[in-house]
Amino acid sequence: MEFYQQAGVMAIGSRLRRLNERMTDQAKQICSLYHTDFHPKWFPVFYMLGQEGNKCVTDIAKEIGHSHASVSKTLKEMEKAGYVTVQQEEGDGRKSQFVLSEKGKVANRTMQEQCEDVTAIIKNMLDESSYNLWKAIEEWEFMLDQKELVSRVVEEKKAREGRLVEIVDYQPKYHHDFRNLNVEWITRLFTMEASDYKALDHPKEHILSKGGYILMALYDGEPVGTCALIKMDDHSYELAKMAVTERVRGKGIGYLLGKAIIDKAKGLGAKRLYLGSNTVLKPAISLYHKLGFKKIKGEPSPYARANVHMELWLK
């Protein structure tokens, strides 16, 4: 038990497996008390056949919440032990149904007494305990139905990593990073164009001095992303030069950059944001949709690669 005290609630899965193994071992001993060679893990399948008669693998799996493969394996074991027999469904020789054999029917009658005794003991234990395990399991199953554990962990991971992200204003010391972050993704998929060189080699002249803005994303102090606003007219800006290095993808940095640059545009009095992208950049386009951008008909763009055009009207 020392391990569980040290590991804490993170080890809940391991502790439940340990409890399951302990309960299964006890269940085997209980079965022997009632003079059966019945394996406890067969119980859900056996119970359904005892209550409802003929059933196919798919129906059983659906009703007890087990996989098709698991139920199929259990039925084969039960058939080998003589508890079930196989019947072909009438009118469809390809579909097998399972029914309790004579041995299974005898075991089912014997098990009524066993179930009555075990149920009484389990109820007593639940009443004696400070926490009702049965209700707690039911509640946890409900919570996992609402959102699986892995989804919750993904969200927590992003939130923790997000706390390591800092969005800062561009400074000349970030010029090298601003350029390289964009060159990295452009050259991986496309060819650098004249407009790229102008903006990336001379951001002060072609972005900042014309009323634009640049933000940098730092992850644990390291520049890993960037995004710019290029002024188009008094009320419109182009969202451009958005890049996040591949090694930190999946941490929500692009979304944080996008939200920050939109807030900056609002602060500059912008009413509309425009961007040009490409259909091969599916994650980027998905991000733009998440930020509220809508697809529009093409506008003139200095980039040959821009075959998708989007805009966001700011309130």
SULLINBEL-V119589 format. One line per field, one symbol per residue. psi: psi as a letter, one per 30 degrees, with the letter a starting at -180 (. if undefined). A space follows every 50 residues. Layout:
BEGIN
psi = ???
END
This chain:
BEGIN
psi = feeeeeeaffgeeeeeeeeeeeeeeeeeeeeffghlgkkeffeeeeeeee efbkkleeeeeeefglleeeeeeeeeeeeefgfllkkkkkfiffjklklk aeeeeeeeeefeeeeeeeeeeeeeeeeflekjeeeeeeeeeeefeeklee eeeeeeeeeeefffkkklkklffgeeeeeeeeeeeefffakklefeeeee fieeefdefggalkkkkkjhfkjfllklkkkeaffklkjlhkkkkefglg ggeeeeeeeeeeeeeeffgkfkkklkakffieeeeeeeeefgkkkllklk kfkffjgkkllkkk.
END
